[in-house]
Amino acid sequence: MILINLLPHREAARKKRQDIFNASLGASALAGGLIAGVVFLWLQGQISSQEGLNNLLTQEIQKLDAQIKDIAALEAEIAALRARQQAVEN
């Protein structure tokens, strides 16, 4: 009977499967890194955009606060003038 040693063949097949697995693992890691990078950049853009909007709103709120102070001063002046008018009329 002829005995054939299949161990080198099995070892070669195992090495081929291991190489394919390692290549797949590396490609998956690279793809995951790229996806994480894209998501990071997208989120940074969203944060930057929101900060810009927040700054715009802060500036507009400051303008409105100044207008509210002006209106309050005018209302106080009107109240003082009405009080003087009442004093003159009485």
PyMOL commands that set and color helices and strands:
alter all, ss='L'
color gray80, all
select helices_A, chain A and resi 7-89
alter helices_A, ss='H'
color red, helices_A
deselect
rebuild
show_as cartoon
